[in-house]
Amino acid sequence: MNNLEERIINELKQVYDPELRQDVVSLKLVRDLKADEKTGEVSLVFKPTAFICPIGIQLALMIKQAIVKVEGVKKVDMEVIDFVYAKQAMEYLKQLDEKEKEEN
Amino acid sequence: MRAKEIVFISGKGGTGKTTITSSFVNWLYKNGYEFVIADADVDAADMHILLAPRILKKESFIGKSIAEIRNDACTSCDLCRQYCRFEAIDIINSEYIVNPFRCDGCGLCQLVCPVDAIDMIPQTVGEWYVSDTNSGKMVHAKLYPGAENSGNLVTMVKHQAHLITDENDIPLIVVDGPPGIGCPVTSSLSGASYAIIAAEPTLSAIHDMERAIATAKHFNVPVGIIINKATLNEKNTQSIKDYANKRDIPVIGEIPFSRCVVDSLVDLKFTTDGCPELRDIFDKMFKKILEGLK
């Protein structure tokens, strides 16, 4: 694990699943995390605790917002799997990118 | 690929969910299938009695937070007591005390407190375990007596079961569900591939079976029925079959009332082992469940 990945994991340890009251790292909700220290590109997979997770979209956004805050991160490519609203979650994540572009 | 989940529920308690689930587990194991067992009846788990798990991992389960008032900071403004709709705050010997059995953990008292004298303290409400059994890995849990958040604990049990299936490429989770149609049942059904209703030919079981089926259908989970102790009341058994026929719900099988089932359980044996006379019935029934899963 490189330094950027370590810092991302540390940031994600502050993101809590409000139902199970544990952070998304210890719950293993984030998988295949890869971060390129040179380009700042990050990719990961998010799988909520349940297929019909009532807070899956919310958690997806919280995870992405936490990663974006980490110094050195330029782009986050996040896939949501095994979730009834995976498509909608991906849409919201895309909107988050567009919002950030507008703000910059 | 996400493992499929077969969930055994019933509505009414005591219809034979765990007996049938454990028999199914034993049959799957003997026929070479790979699976993980999840005991989602966290309020009154009992699969462990028969499966004798060897605990590999034990974790505390944190439930809702309960308000705690720091009386050294409290100014006795009484706002928390007035706003609490659960009447959870009492004045005892001039001190404001939270009754933990009444507190719902909503946090309103903390919001209205003008001097920040209230903390919300997370409570440990149960435990969950990952264990090894002679039939395979098992995730199970224990909710403390009177504790809430059973639905969330079921979510945790199923989540941990999925972590095992994902890591080991196991295609199936067998879930022993809880009775009723409340939070732990809806959590058990969340994302399930197939719900098997263990029904018995009694009026209360039929009534509750209908409610359990309605709950499963609400979540678009396909349903099948096993009529347990079918020979106890043939008229009621026929009512269950008629109900199923009208709604295109498959009756997967009928288990006759048999003394050997009770004897097997008393001897801590799977009924698939202790009831040779029911072996063919179990065999047909369990094959049908797997066919329904496809």
Interface residues (C-beta under 8 A of the other chain):
Chain A: E19 L20 R21 Q22 L27 K28 T49 A50 F51 I52 C53 D82 V84
Chain B: R2 I62 G63 P122 N152 T155 M156 K158 H159 L163 S187 S190 G191 F219
